[in-house]
Amino acid sequence: MDTNFRVTRRGFLAGLGLASATAAVGATSACADDSDPAPVPNTDSTGATPDATVAFDGPHQAGVATPLQRHNTTVAFTLRDGVDVAGIRRLLRIWTGDARRLTQGEPVLADLEPELASDPGRLTVTCGFGRGLFEKAGMTDKAPDWLAPLPEFTGDRLEARWGDRDLVLQICGEDRTTVSHALRVLVRGGADYARPSWSQTGFLDIPRGADGTPGTPRNLFGFKDGTVNPRSDVEFDDQVWIGEDAASHPSQTGGTCMVIRRIVFDMPLWESADRPTRETSMGRTIVEGNPLSGEKEHDEPDTSAVGVDGLPVIDRNAHIALAGVHDGDTRQRMLRRAYNYDLPVTPSSADALLDAEPVALSDTGLIFTCFQPDPRTSFIPVQRRLAAGDRLNEWITHVGSAVFLIPAGTAEGEYWGEALLG
């Protein structure tokens, strides 16, 4: 796996005149000499080859329980004026059919660049519905009770441009070109029915152990991000998927709630903090990611542990102390699927940045996405605790917030949300 995504400040500014900067992973080519060894297939972060696919149809949509891919573009859409429930159905038939083909390495029928579809690289496309879709379809009785804007939390500086919309597509894959191509195909295919309102693009470097097992990726603060996540089918059933007992309408069963928060990192201020301050604020070590009360990454944090100085080993306002389950309420667990983002400064601002102290080279942060059956019992109570006391709040600001219902998966020939809209 290619992990050389780091750019120095000097090199970054030198490249500001480029139209875009992208990381590319190229396949090794064989020499003509028969004595040379056979070429080694290019592999992604999971060891899969570029033609690797993720099944599209199934009881749940792909892109939720799917092991993390390296690239993610999430796009929210607003339905065009006059699009009724019949138009929504047509849109979803188009999108589902196109996504089904693209994720299996097949170009869509009207693909303008069919060559870009040949290497899917574990491409997944996940579709979600906002409350606006149900309102415009005249089907609010089928909307989950929780499908509404999240409350504003202490410290939020929410911007409407990153807010709730009618639909969302989360497109993930190992190859940035493949993800970009899929996005263009889907935007073009649905243009008569919906227009993009916002787009958030993120990336990850996913480490691999000696045995090839993917490890926990790191955020741009340097910490491992996603240590505490469900792993077994039983845990996913309890913590992620909407069961019959949690569904306010039978058609919601098998789906999940998607919460997207855009979080800005104050990197210059973070870089002024020493390592002990950073680790105390998180409650984990940077190198291994273990809780300060333990030795391994996946050790359960012991928030009651006391050091030789008589003080708590894990600060009571450390991130992990507030983000975990409280009062034994296991409904507060959720699946975290976060991606880093790092937007470059524009060329026109380069001179100003060179004179600034400290130099802020980018708009940097986290596209925090989580999945759960009901945010009222998981994300909301956890975020209230974090907003009130998390030591990391000194360096982070939430600027975007959106909630969507991710319908259940599809059978062959079905379209997304058919049980809801059919």
VEXDREN-2710 file (C-alpha; in Angstrom, 1 decimal):
% VEXDREN-2710
k/r/px/py/pz
1/MET/0.0/0.0/0.0
2/ASP/1.2/3.5/-0.9
3/THR/1.2/5.6/2.2
4/ASN/3.2/8.6/0.9
5/PHE/0.5/11.2/1.1
6/ARG/2.4/13.6/3.3
7/VAL/3.4/17.0/1.8
8/THR/5.8/19.4/3.4
9/ARG/4.8/23.0/3.8
10/ARG/7.5/24.1/1.4
11/GLY/6.4/21.5/-1.2
12/PHE/2.7/22.3/-0.6
13/LEU/3.1/26.0/-1.3
14/ALA/5.3/25.3/-4.3
15/GLY/2.5/23.3/-5.8
16/LEU/-0.3/25.8/-5.3
17/GLY/-0.4/26.7/-8.9
18/LEU/-1.6/23.2/-9.9
19/ALA/-5.2/22.8/-10.7
20/SER/-5.4/19.9/-8.2
21/ALA/-3.2/17.6/-6.2
22/THR/-4.2/14.0/-6.1
23/ALA/-2.5/10.8/-4.8
24/ALA/-2.1/8.2/-7.4
25/VAL/-1.4/4.5/-7.0
26/GLY/0.2/3.0/-10.2
27/ALA/0.5/-0.7/-11.1
28/THR/4.0/-2.0/-11.6
29/SER/4.7/-2.9/-15.2
30/ALA/6.9/-5.9/-16.3
31/CYS/10.0/-5.7/-18.4
32/ALA/10.3/-7.4/-21.7
33/ASP/13.2/-9.6/-20.5
34/ASP/11.9/-13.1/-19.8
35/SER/14.4/-13.4/-16.9
36/ASP/12.6/-10.8/-14.9
37/PRO/10.2/-11.9/-12.2
38/ALA/6.5/-11.7/-12.9
39/PRO/4.9/-8.4/-12.0
40/VAL/3.3/-8.3/-8.5
41/PRO/-0.4/-7.3/-8.7
42/ASN/-1.2/-3.8/-7.3
43/THR/-3.1/-4.1/-4.1
44/ASP/-5.2/-1.8/-2.0
45/SER/-5.3/-1.3/1.8
46/THR/-6.9/-4.7/2.3
47/GLY/-4.6/-6.6/0.0
48/ALA/-7.3/-6.8/-2.7
49/THR/-6.5/-6.2/-6.4
50/PRO/-8.0/-3.2/-8.3
51/ASP/-10.7/-5.3/-9.8
52/ALA/-12.0/-6.4/-6.3
53/THR/-15.7/-5.9/-5.8
54/VAL/-18.1/-5.6/-2.9
55/ALA/-21.5/-7.2/-3.3
56/PHE/-24.1/-4.6/-4.1
57/ASP/-27.3/-6.5/-3.2
58/GLY/-28.0/-7.8/0.3
59/PRO/-30.1/-7.3/3.4
60/HIS/-28.2/-4.1/4.2
61/GLN/-26.6/-1.5/1.9
62/ALA/-22.9/-1.8/1.3
63/GLY/-20.6/1.0/2.6
64/VAL/-21.7/0.7/6.3
65/ALA/-20.4/-2.6/7.6
66/THR/-17.9/-2.7/4.7
67/PRO/-14.3/-2.5/5.9
68/LEU/-13.0/1.1/5.4
69/GLN/-11.8/2.1/2.0
70/ARG/-9.2/4.8/1.4
71/HIS/-11.3/7.4/-0.3
72/ASN/-14.8/8.8/0.4
73/THR/-16.9/11.4/-1.3
74/THR/-20.3/12.1/0.3
75/VAL/-22.7/14.3/-1.7
76/ALA/-26.0/15.7/-0.5
77/PHE/-28.8/16.5/-3.0
78/THR/-31.9/18.7/-3.2
79/LEU/-34.8/17.5/-5.2
80/ARG/-35.7/19.8/-8.1
81/ASP/-38.9/21.8/-8.0
82/GLY/-41.9/19.8/-9.2
83/VAL/-40.3/16.3/-8.6
84/ASP/-43.1/14.2/-7.0
85/VAL/-43.0/10.7/-5.6
86/ALA/-43.1/9.2/-9.1
87/GLY/-40.1/11.3/-10.0
88/ILE/-38.3/10.2/-6.9
89/ARG/-38.9/6.6/-7.9
90/ARG/-37.5/7.2/-11.3
91/LEU/-34.4/8.8/-9.8
92/LEU/-33.8/5.9/-7.5
93/ARG/-34.2/3.4/-10.2
94/ILE/-31.6/5.2/-12.3
95/TRP/-29.2/5.6/-9.4
96/THR/-29.6/2.1/-8.1
97/GLY/-29.1/0.5/-11.5
98/ASP/-26.0/2.7/-12.3
99/ALA/-24.5/2.1/-8.8
100/ARG/-25.1/-1.7/-9.1
101/ARG/-23.1/-1.8/-12.4
102/LEU/-20.3/0.6/-11.3
103/THR/-19.6/-1.3/-8.1
104/GLN/-19.2/-4.5/-10.0
105/GLY/-16.8/-3.0/-12.5
106/GLU/-19.3/-2.5/-15.3
107/PRO/-19.8/0.8/-17.1
108/VAL/-23.3/2.2/-17.2
109/LEU/-25.2/2.2/-20.5
110/ALA/-24.5/5.9/-21.3
111/ASP/-21.0/6.0/-19.7
112/LEU/-18.9/8.6/-21.4
113/GLU/-15.7/7.2/-19.9
114/PRO/-16.3/3.4/-19.7
115/GLU/-12.6/2.7/-19.2
116/LEU/-12.8/4.3/-15.8
117/ALA/-15.3/1.7/-14.6
118/SER/-13.1/-1.3/-15.2
119/ASP/-11.2/-1.3/-11.9
120/PRO/-13.9/-0.9/-9.1
121/GLY/-11.4/-1.2/-6.3
122/ARG/-14.0/-2.1/-3.7
123/LEU/-16.3/0.7/-4.7
124/THR/-19.5/1.1/-2.7
125/VAL/-22.4/3.5/-3.1
126/THR/-24.7/4.1/-0.1
127/CYS/-27.9/6.1/-0.5
128/GLY/-29.8/7.9/2.2
129/PHE/-33.0/9.9/2.6
130/GLY/-33.5/13.2/4.4
131/ARG/-36.7/14.4/5.9
132/GLY/-37.3/16.6/2.9
133/LEU/-37.7/13.6/0.7
134/PHE/-40.5/12.2/2.8
135/GLU/-42.2/15.6/2.9
136/LYS/-42.0/16.2/-0.9
137/ALA/-43.2/12.6/-1.5
138/GLY/-46.2/13.1/0.9
139/MET/-45.0/10.2/3.0
140/THR/-44.1/11.7/6.4
141/ASP/-45.9/8.9/8.1
142/LYS/-43.2/6.5/6.8
143/ALA/-40.3/8.8/8.1
144/PRO/-38.5/7.7/11.3
145/ASP/-39.4/9.9/14.3
146/TRP/-35.8/10.8/14.7
147/LEU/-35.3/12.1/11.1
148/ALA/-35.0/15.8/11.9
149/PRO/-32.2/18.3/12.4
150/LEU/-30.0/17.5/15.4
151/PRO/-30.1/19.9/18.3
152/GLU/-27.4/22.5/18.3
153/PHE/-24.8/21.6/20.9
154/THR/-22.6/23.8/23.0
155/GLY/-19.7/25.2/20.9
156/ASP/-21.3/24.4/17.5
157/ARG/-20.8/26.9/14.8
158/LEU/-23.1/25.3/12.2
159/GLU/-23.1/26.5/8.6
160/ALA/-26.3/25.9/6.6
161/ARG/-24.2/24.9/3.6
162/TRP/-23.3/21.7/5.4
163/GLY/-26.8/20.9/6.7
164/ASP/-29.7/18.6/6.1
165/ARG/-30.8/17.9/2.5
166/ASP/-33.3/15.6/0.7
167/LEU/-30.9/12.8/-0.3
168/VAL/-27.3/11.7/0.2
169/LEU/-24.9/9.4/-1.7
170/GLN/-21.8/8.1/0.1
171/ILE/-19.3/6.9/-2.5
172/CYS/-16.2/5.0/-1.1
173/GLY/-13.4/3.1/-2.8
174/GLU/-9.7/2.3/-2.9
175/ASP/-9.1/4.4/-6.0
176/ARG/-9.7/8.1/-6.1
177/THR/-10.3/8.1/-9.9
178/THR/-12.9/5.4/-9.6
179/VAL/-14.7/7.3/-6.9
180/SER/-14.7/10.5/-8.9
181/HIS/-15.9/8.8/-12.0
182/ALA/-18.8/7.1/-10.1
183/LEU/-19.8/10.5/-8.7
184/ARG/-19.9/12.1/-12.1
185/VAL/-22.0/9.3/-13.5
186/LEU/-24.5/9.4/-10.7
187/VAL/-24.8/13.3/-10.7
188/ARG/-25.3/13.3/-14.4
189/GLY/-27.8/10.4/-14.3
190/GLY/-30.0/12.1/-11.7
191/ALA/-29.6/15.7/-13.1
192/ASP/-33.3/16.0/-14.1
193/TYR/-34.5/15.1/-10.6
194/ALA/-31.9/16.4/-8.1
195/ARG/-29.0/18.8/-7.9
196/PRO/-25.9/18.5/-5.7
197/SER/-26.1/20.8/-2.7
198/TRP/-22.8/20.0/-0.9
199/SER/-19.9/17.6/-1.3
200/GLN/-17.4/16.4/1.3
201/THR/-14.3/14.5/0.2
202/GLY/-12.1/12.6/2.7
203/PHE/-9.2/10.1/2.8
204/LEU/-7.5/7.6/5.0
205/ASP/-4.3/5.8/5.2
206/ILE/-5.2/2.3/6.5
207/PRO/-2.2/0.5/8.0
208/ARG/-1.8/-3.3/7.6
209/GLY/-0.2/-5.7/10.1
210/ALA/2.4/-8.2/9.3
211/ASP/-0.4/-10.7/8.6
212/GLY/-2.2/-8.3/6.2
213/THR/-4.9/-7.4/8.7
214/PRO/-6.1/-3.8/8.3
215/GLY/-5.4/-1.7/11.4
216/THR/-7.1/1.4/12.7
217/PRO/-6.4/4.6/10.6
218/ARG/-5.3/7.8/12.1
219/ASN/-6.9/11.3/12.0
220/LEU/-4.9/14.4/11.3
221/PHE/-4.3/15.0/15.0
222/GLY/-2.2/11.8/14.8
223/PHE/-4.5/9.6/16.9
224/LYS/-6.0/6.3/15.9
225/ASP/-9.7/6.9/15.0
226/GLY/-12.3/4.1/15.1
227/THR/-10.9/1.8/17.8
228/VAL/-14.2/1.4/19.6
229/ASN/-16.5/0.0/16.9
230/PRO/-18.8/-3.0/16.5
231/ARG/-17.2/-6.0/14.9
232/SER/-19.5/-9.1/15.1
233/ASP/-22.9/-9.5/13.4
234/VAL/-24.5/-9.5/16.8
235/GLU/-22.9/-6.1/17.7
236/PHE/-24.0/-4.7/14.3
237/ASP/-27.6/-5.9/14.9
238/ASP/-27.6/-4.2/18.4
239/GLN/-25.7/-1.0/17.6
240/VAL/-26.2/-0.2/13.9
241/TRP/-29.2/-1.8/12.1
242/ILE/-32.8/-0.8/12.7
243/GLY/-34.6/-3.8/14.1
244/GLU/-38.3/-4.5/14.0
245/ASP/-38.7/-3.2/17.5
246/ALA/-36.9/0.1/16.7
247/ALA/-38.7/0.8/13.4
248/SER/-41.6/3.2/13.5
249/HIS/-42.7/1.8/10.1
250/PRO/-42.0/-1.8/8.9
251/SER/-40.2/-0.5/5.8
252/GLN/-37.4/1.0/7.9
253/THR/-36.2/-2.5/9.2
254/GLY/-32.8/-3.4/8.0
255/GLY/-31.8/0.3/7.5
256/THR/-29.8/2.6/9.8
257/CYS/-29.4/6.2/10.8
258/MET/-26.5/8.1/9.3
259/VAL/-25.2/11.2/11.1
260/ILE/-22.6/13.4/9.3
261/ARG/-20.7/16.1/11.3
262/ARG/-18.1/18.3/9.7
263/ILE/-15.5/19.0/12.3
264/VAL/-12.7/21.7/11.8
265/PHE/-9.4/21.1/13.4
266/ASP/-7.4/24.1/14.7
267/MET/-4.0/22.7/13.5
268/PRO/-1.8/25.6/14.5
269/LEU/-3.1/25.6/18.0
270/TRP/-2.9/21.8/18.2
271/GLU/0.7/22.0/17.1
272/SER/1.5/24.2/20.0
273/ALA/0.4/21.6/22.5
274/ASP/3.0/19.2/23.8
275/ARG/2.6/15.4/23.6
276/PRO/1.5/14.8/27.3
277/THR/-1.3/17.5/26.8
278/ARG/-2.5/15.8/23.7
279/GLU/-2.6/12.3/25.3
280/THR/-4.2/13.6/28.4
281/SER/-6.9/15.3/26.4
282/MET/-7.7/12.1/24.4
283/GLY/-7.1/9.6/27.2
284/ARG/-5.0/7.4/24.9
285/THR/-1.4/7.2/23.8
286/ILE/-0.5/8.4/20.4
287/VAL/1.8/5.6/19.4
288/GLU/-0.3/2.5/20.2
289/GLY/-3.7/4.1/20.8
290/ASN/-4.1/2.2/24.1
291/PRO/-6.1/3.9/26.9
292/LEU/-3.8/5.5/29.5
293/SER/-5.1/2.9/31.9
294/GLY/-4.2/-0.1/29.7
295/GLU/-1.5/-1.5/27.5
296/LYS/-3.2/-2.4/24.2
297/GLU/-5.3/-0.4/21.8
298/HIS/-8.5/-2.4/22.4
299/ASP/-8.2/-2.6/26.2
300/GLU/-11.3/-1.3/27.9
301/PRO/-10.6/2.1/29.5
302/ASP/-10.7/2.1/33.3
303/THR/-12.0/5.5/34.2
304/SER/-11.7/4.6/37.9
305/ALA/-8.0/3.9/37.8
306/VAL/-5.9/6.1/40.1
307/GLY/-2.1/6.8/39.6
308/VAL/0.6/6.9/42.3
309/ASP/0.0/10.6/42.6
310/GLY/-3.6/10.0/43.6
311/LEU/-5.1/11.5/40.5
312/PRO/-7.2/9.7/37.9
313/VAL/-5.1/8.0/35.2
314/ILE/-7.7/9.0/32.6
315/ASP/-8.8/12.6/33.1
316/ARG/-12.6/12.7/33.7
317/ASN/-13.0/15.1/30.8
318/ALA/-10.7/13.2/28.4
319/HIS/-12.4/12.4/25.1
320/ILE/-12.6/8.6/25.7
321/ALA/-14.1/9.2/29.2
322/LEU/-17.0/11.1/27.8
323/ALA/-17.4/9.3/24.5
324/GLY/-17.9/5.8/26.0
325/VAL/-21.1/4.2/27.4
326/HIS/-22.4/5.9/30.5
327/ASP/-24.7/4.5/33.2
328/GLY/-24.5/1.1/31.5
329/ASP/-26.7/2.3/28.6
330/THR/-25.3/0.2/25.7
331/ARG/-27.6/2.0/23.3
332/GLN/-25.0/4.7/23.3
333/ARG/-22.7/2.6/21.2
334/MET/-22.5/3.3/17.4
335/LEU/-20.4/2.6/14.3
336/ARG/-17.9/5.4/13.6
337/ARG/-16.7/5.7/10.0
338/ALA/-14.8/8.9/9.9
339/TYR/-12.6/10.3/7.1
340/ASN/-9.9/13.0/7.2
341/TYR/-10.2/16.1/5.0
342/ASP/-7.5/18.6/4.1
343/LEU/-8.4/21.4/1.7
344/PRO/-5.6/23.5/0.2
345/VAL/-5.4/27.2/0.4
346/THR/-5.9/29.0/-2.9
347/PRO/-2.9/30.4/-4.9
348/SER/-4.1/34.0/-4.2
349/SER/-3.7/33.5/-0.5
350/ALA/-0.2/31.9/-0.6
351/ASP/1.7/35.2/0.0
352/ALA/-0.5/36.0/3.0
353/LEU/0.2/32.5/4.5
354/LEU/3.9/32.8/4.1
355/ASP/3.8/35.9/6.2
356/ALA/1.4/34.4/8.8
357/GLU/2.6/33.0/12.1
358/PRO/1.9/30.2/12.6
359/VAL/1.2/29.2/9.0
360/ALA/-2.2/27.7/8.4
361/LEU/-1.8/25.7/5.3
362/SER/-5.2/24.3/4.9
363/ASP/-8.8/23.8/6.0
364/THR/-8.3/20.6/7.9
365/GLY/-10.5/18.3/9.9
366/LEU/-12.8/15.3/10.1
367/ILE/-15.8/14.2/8.2
368/PHE/-17.3/12.3/11.1
369/THR/-20.0/9.8/10.0
370/CYS/-21.7/7.4/12.4
371/PHE/-24.4/4.8/12.0
372/GLN/-26.9/3.7/14.7
373/PRO/-30.6/2.7/14.9
374/ASP/-31.7/5.9/16.6
375/PRO/-29.5/9.0/17.3
376/ARG/-31.7/10.0/20.2
377/THR/-30.3/7.2/22.3
378/SER/-26.7/7.1/20.8
379/PHE/-25.2/10.1/19.1
380/ILE/-27.2/12.9/20.8
381/PRO/-26.5/11.9/24.5
382/VAL/-22.8/11.2/23.7
383/GLN/-22.4/14.5/21.9
384/ARG/-24.1/16.4/24.7
385/ARG/-21.4/15.1/27.1
386/LEU/-18.6/15.8/24.7
387/ALA/-19.9/19.4/23.9
388/ALA/-20.1/20.2/27.6
389/GLY/-16.7/19.0/28.7
390/ASP/-14.4/17.3/26.2
391/ARG/-10.9/18.6/26.5
392/LEU/-10.5/18.3/22.7
393/ASN/-13.0/21.1/22.3
394/GLU/-10.1/23.5/22.6
395/TRP/-9.0/22.4/19.2
396/ILE/-12.2/21.4/17.3
397/THR/-15.3/23.1/16.0
398/HIS/-18.4/21.4/14.5
399/VAL/-19.5/23.4/11.5
400/GLY/-21.7/20.8/9.7
401/SER/-24.6/18.6/10.7
402/ALA/-27.0/16.3/8.8
403/VAL/-29.1/13.2/9.4
404/PHE/-30.3/10.7/6.9
405/LEU/-32.2/7.4/6.9
406/ILE/-30.2/4.7/5.1
407/PRO/-32.8/2.3/3.8
408/ALA/-32.3/-1.5/3.9
409/GLY/-30.4/-3.2/1.1
410/THR/-31.8/-4.5/-2.1
411/ALA/-32.5/-7.8/-3.8
412/GLU/-31.5/-8.2/-7.4
413/GLY/-33.6/-5.9/-9.6
414/GLU/-34.9/-3.7/-6.7
415/TYR/-34.1/-0.1/-6.2
416/TRP/-33.1/1.8/-3.0
417/GLY/-36.0/2.4/-0.7
418/GLU/-38.5/0.4/-2.8
419/ALA/-40.2/-0.9/0.3
420/LEU/-40.7/2.7/1.5
421/LEU/-41.6/4.3/-1.8
422/GLY/-43.0/1.4/-3.9
END
